[in-house]
Amino acid sequence: MSYHDLVRRAIAIDEQEIVLWMEIASMVPSRPLQEAIRRMAEEERESIAFWRSVLGEALGAGAATYEAGSAEAAGERGPGFLHHRIRQALLTNLEEIALWAEIASRVPSDALRLRIILRLPEEVGQVTFWDTLLLAYPEGMFNV
């Protein structure tokens, strides 16, 4: 798989994260937490713009992307539903970090590799955020 295909996958993941994170924001109990998650979703839009610029450098401005899919439902919206969605956000971020590392290992430019590597701490911060939520609110603690 070319790094162009991997970048398209990164864009698709970011698009899916936005949908999932906005869903989570609508379910968490506190307004400040809702706002923090919404800000993170907005930052994903910036990530999409970054990846599109990477494709633009390699393929020209008309690079195609995958369409965003809707987040999958976890079944009934019982006490564990929000916990499941937060865990899904964490796992998606971990998948994304691995993908970014693979992209960085395949890009033809040292300068572009550095730009990708410098963005990784933001992704690690997101994983930390989701894991902290899981630790602070064990399964069943959110009532949605």
C-alpha positions as CSV (number, residue, x, y, z in Angstrom):
1,M,0.0,0.0,0.0
2,S,1.4,3.4,-1.0
3,Y,1.8,6.2,1.5
4,H,-0.9,8.0,-0.5
5,D,-3.4,5.3,0.4
6,L,-2.3,5.4,4.0
7,V,-2.9,9.2,4.1
8,R,-6.3,8.6,2.7
9,R,-7.0,6.2,5.5
10,A,-5.8,8.7,8.0
11,I,-8.3,11.2,6.6
12,A,-11.1,8.7,6.8
13,I,-10.2,8.0,10.4
14,D,-10.2,11.7,11.3
15,E,-13.6,12.1,9.6
16,Q,-15.0,9.1,11.6
17,E,-13.5,10.5,14.8
18,I,-15.3,13.8,14.4
19,V,-18.6,12.0,14.2
20,L,-17.8,9.8,17.1
21,W,-16.5,12.6,19.3
22,M,-19.5,14.8,18.6
23,E,-21.7,11.9,19.7
24,I,-19.7,11.5,22.9
25,A,-19.8,15.2,23.6
26,S,-23.6,15.1,23.4
27,M,-23.7,12.3,26.0
28,V,-21.2,13.4,28.7
29,P,-22.7,14.9,31.8
30,S,-20.8,18.2,32.2
31,R,-20.8,21.2,29.9
32,P,-17.0,21.8,30.3
33,L,-16.3,18.2,29.3
34,Q,-18.7,18.6,26.3
35,E,-16.8,21.8,25.2
36,A,-13.4,20.1,25.6
37,I,-14.5,17.2,23.4
38,R,-16.0,19.5,20.8
39,R,-12.7,21.5,20.6
40,M,-10.9,18.2,20.1
41,A,-13.2,17.4,17.2
42,E,-12.5,20.8,15.7
43,E,-8.8,20.1,15.9
44,E,-9.5,16.9,13.8
45,R,-10.7,19.2,11.0
46,E,-7.2,20.8,11.1
47,S,-5.7,17.3,10.9
48,I,-7.7,16.6,7.8
49,A,-6.5,19.8,6.3
50,F,-2.9,18.8,7.1
51,W,-3.3,15.4,5.4
52,R,-5.0,16.9,2.4
53,S,-2.0,19.2,2.1
54,V,0.2,16.1,2.2
55,L,-1.8,14.6,-0.7
56,G,-1.7,17.9,-2.5
57,E,2.0,18.0,-2.3
58,A,2.2,14.5,-3.8
59,L,-0.8,14.3,-6.1
60,G,-2.0,17.9,-6.8
61,A,-4.9,19.7,-5.4
62,G,-7.6,17.3,-6.6
63,A,-6.7,14.4,-4.4
64,A,-9.7,12.2,-3.5
65,T,-10.6,11.2,0.0
66,Y,-12.9,8.7,1.5
67,E,-16.3,9.9,2.7
68,A,-16.9,10.0,6.4
69,G,-19.0,7.2,7.7
70,S,-21.3,7.4,10.6
71,A,-20.2,6.0,13.9
72,E,-21.3,2.5,14.6
73,A,-23.9,2.0,17.3
74,A,-23.0,-0.2,20.3
75,G,-26.5,-1.6,20.7
76,E,-28.8,-0.5,23.5
77,R,-28.0,2.8,25.1
78,G,-27.7,1.4,28.6
79,P,-25.2,2.5,31.3
80,G,-22.3,1.0,29.4
81,F,-23.0,2.7,26.1
82,L,-21.0,5.9,26.7
83,H,-18.1,3.9,28.2
84,H,-18.1,1.8,25.0
85,R,-18.0,4.9,22.8
86,I,-15.2,6.5,24.8
87,R,-13.2,3.2,24.6
88,Q,-13.9,3.2,20.8
89,A,-12.4,6.7,20.6
90,L,-9.3,5.6,22.5
91,L,-8.8,2.5,20.3
92,T,-9.3,4.6,17.1
93,N,-6.7,7.1,18.3
94,L,-4.2,4.2,19.0
95,E,-4.9,2.9,15.5
96,E,-4.3,6.4,14.1
97,I,-0.9,6.7,15.9
98,A,0.3,3.4,14.4
99,L,-0.9,4.6,10.9
100,W,0.9,7.9,11.3
101,A,4.1,6.1,12.2
102,E,3.8,3.9,9.1
103,I,3.1,7.0,6.9
104,A,6.2,8.7,8.4
105,S,8.3,5.7,7.6
106,R,7.2,5.7,3.9
107,V,7.1,9.4,2.9
108,P,9.8,10.3,0.4
109,S,10.8,13.6,2.1
110,D,12.7,14.0,5.3
111,A,11.0,17.4,5.9
112,L,7.5,15.9,5.5
113,R,8.5,13.0,7.8
114,L,9.4,15.6,10.4
115,R,6.1,17.5,10.0
116,I,4.3,14.2,10.7
117,I,6.4,13.3,13.7
118,L,5.9,16.7,15.2
119,R,2.1,16.2,15.1
120,L,2.3,12.9,17.0
121,P,2.3,14.4,20.5
122,E,-1.2,15.8,19.9
123,E,-2.4,12.3,19.1
124,V,-0.8,10.9,22.2
125,G,-2.6,13.7,24.2
126,Q,-5.9,12.6,22.8
127,V,-5.3,9.0,23.8
128,T,-4.3,10.2,27.2
129,F,-7.6,12.2,27.4
130,W,-9.8,9.2,26.5
131,D,-7.9,6.8,28.8
132,T,-8.3,9.3,31.7
133,L,-12.0,9.5,31.1
134,L,-12.2,5.7,31.2
135,L,-10.3,5.6,34.5
136,A,-12.3,8.4,36.0
137,Y,-15.6,7.0,35.0
138,P,-15.7,3.2,35.1
139,E,-18.2,1.4,33.0
140,G,-21.8,2.0,34.1
141,M,-21.0,5.3,35.8
142,F,-22.3,7.5,33.0
143,N,-26.1,7.4,32.9
144,V,-27.2,8.3,29.4
